[in-house]
């Protein structure tokens, strides 16, 4: 019966996600999942070939969403931060990151901190390379590259570590929005931009963040 099969598959995914979160990819036990669902281990293999396939199924929505963020970032050219059009882009970008965290928190934890031994091992570093490659293609007003590839890669790693910290802690909604805006302002103007920033602009961006 298809409904029963769908329920079993959904149960396997839910139980596996809990096990991955608790024990990581390497510590995930098929036997524990089978015991929790009161099915045989061999029955799990009727739905998934191996642990990698289960892990990939769980994180797939987050991976797809991250890919879409990178694609949209690739289409944007550098402008001054206080340019009205560029502010709107940053509101859009922060809103995407906000939605990513709110919707896929567990999947991000798995990708960033529980993926060792899986096909997604090193995912954070791979994303840093992809995103920094996209940004290094941007240029300033004189047509020259704004920063070195080396710096861009390491700053992207810094940003991803920041995201990892956000999903690894319980943070209320207002603080989450504020931290994302602070990171965006910092990435364009450094600490002085945060210290001497335009509070009206800051509040406008914070109040505009949302999940569609």
NORJO-V193069 format. One record per backbone hydrogen bond with DSSP energy under -1.0 kcal/mol. CO is the residue of the C=O (numbers start at 1). NH is the residue of the N-H. E is the energy in kcal/mol with one decimal. If there is no record, write none. Layout:
BEGIN
co=CO nh=NH e=E
co=CO nh=NH e=E
END
This chain:
BEGIN
co=1 nh=5 e=-2.1
co=2 nh=6 e=-2.7
co=3 nh=7 e=-2.2
co=4 nh=8 e=-2.3
co=5 nh=9 e=-2.5
co=6 nh=10 e=-2.6
co=7 nh=11 e=-2.3
co=8 nh=12 e=-2.4
co=9 nh=13 e=-2.2
co=10 nh=14 e=-2.5
co=11 nh=15 e=-2.5
co=12 nh=16 e=-2.7
co=13 nh=17 e=-2.4
co=14 nh=18 e=-1.8
co=15 nh=19 e=-2.1
co=16 nh=20 e=-3.2
co=17 nh=21 e=-2.4
co=18 nh=22 e=-2.1
co=19 nh=23 e=-2.9
co=20 nh=24 e=-2.5
co=25 nh=28 e=-1.0
co=29 nh=33 e=-1.6
co=30 nh=34 e=-2.7
co=31 nh=35 e=-2.7
co=32 nh=36 e=-2.4
co=33 nh=37 e=-2.1
co=34 nh=39 e=-2.4
co=41 nh=45 e=-1.2
co=43 nh=46 e=-1.2
co=44 nh=47 e=-1.9
co=44 nh=48 e=-2.0
co=50 nh=54 e=-1.4
co=51 nh=55 e=-3.0
co=52 nh=56 e=-2.9
co=53 nh=57 e=-1.8
co=54 nh=58 e=-2.0
co=55 nh=59 e=-2.2
co=56 nh=60 e=-1.3
co=59 nh=63 e=-2.5
co=60 nh=64 e=-2.6
co=61 nh=65 e=-2.0
co=62 nh=66 e=-2.6
co=63 nh=67 e=-2.3
co=64 nh=68 e=-1.7
co=65 nh=69 e=-1.7
co=66 nh=70 e=-2.2
co=67 nh=71 e=-2.2
co=68 nh=72 e=-2.0
co=69 nh=73 e=-2.4
co=70 nh=74 e=-1.9
co=73 nh=76 e=-1.4
co=80 nh=83 e=-1.9
co=83 nh=87 e=-2.5
co=84 nh=88 e=-2.0
co=85 nh=89 e=-1.6
co=86 nh=90 e=-2.2
co=87 nh=91 e=-2.4
co=88 nh=92 e=-2.2
co=89 nh=93 e=-2.9
co=90 nh=94 e=-3.1
co=91 nh=95 e=-2.3
co=92 nh=96 e=-1.9
co=93 nh=97 e=-2.2
co=94 nh=98 e=-3.0
co=95 nh=99 e=-2.5
co=96 nh=100 e=-2.5
co=97 nh=101 e=-2.4
co=98 nh=102 e=-2.7
co=99 nh=103 e=-2.7
co=100 nh=104 e=-2.4
co=104 nh=108 e=-2.4
co=105 nh=109 e=-2.2
co=106 nh=110 e=-2.2
co=107 nh=111 e=-2.5
co=108 nh=112 e=-2.9
co=109 nh=113 e=-2.6
co=110 nh=114 e=-1.5
co=114 nh=25 e=-2.0
co=115 nh=118 e=-2.5
co=118 nh=121 e=-1.7
co=120 nh=123 e=-1.8
co=122 nh=126 e=-2.2
co=123 nh=127 e=-2.6
co=124 nh=128 e=-2.2
co=125 nh=129 e=-2.1
co=126 nh=130 e=-2.3
co=127 nh=131 e=-3.1
co=128 nh=132 e=-2.5
co=129 nh=133 e=-2.0
co=130 nh=134 e=-1.8
co=131 nh=135 e=-2.5
co=132 nh=136 e=-2.4
co=135 nh=138 e=-1.6
co=140 nh=143 e=-1.7
co=144 nh=140 e=-2.5
co=148 nh=152 e=-2.4
co=149 nh=153 e=-2.5
co=150 nh=154 e=-2.0
co=151 nh=155 e=-2.7
co=152 nh=156 e=-2.2
co=153 nh=157 e=-2.2
co=154 nh=158 e=-2.0
co=155 nh=159 e=-2.4
co=156 nh=160 e=-2.5
co=157 nh=161 e=-2.5
co=158 nh=162 e=-1.9
co=159 nh=163 e=-2.1
co=160 nh=164 e=-2.5
co=161 nh=165 e=-2.1
co=162 nh=166 e=-2.0
co=163 nh=167 e=-2.3
co=164 nh=168 e=-1.2
co=172 nh=176 e=-2.4
co=173 nh=177 e=-2.1
co=174 nh=178 e=-2.2
co=175 nh=179 e=-2.9
co=176 nh=180 e=-2.0
co=177 nh=181 e=-2.2
co=178 nh=182 e=-2.8
co=179 nh=183 e=-2.2
co=180 nh=184 e=-1.8
co=181 nh=185 e=-2.7
co=182 nh=186 e=-2.7
co=183 nh=187 e=-2.4
co=185 nh=189 e=-2.2
co=186 nh=190 e=-2.6
co=190 nh=194 e=-1.1
co=191 nh=195 e=-2.8
co=192 nh=196 e=-2.8
co=198 nh=202 e=-2.7
co=199 nh=203 e=-3.0
co=200 nh=204 e=-2.1
co=201 nh=205 e=-2.4
co=202 nh=206 e=-2.5
co=203 nh=207 e=-2.6
co=206 nh=209 e=-1.0
END
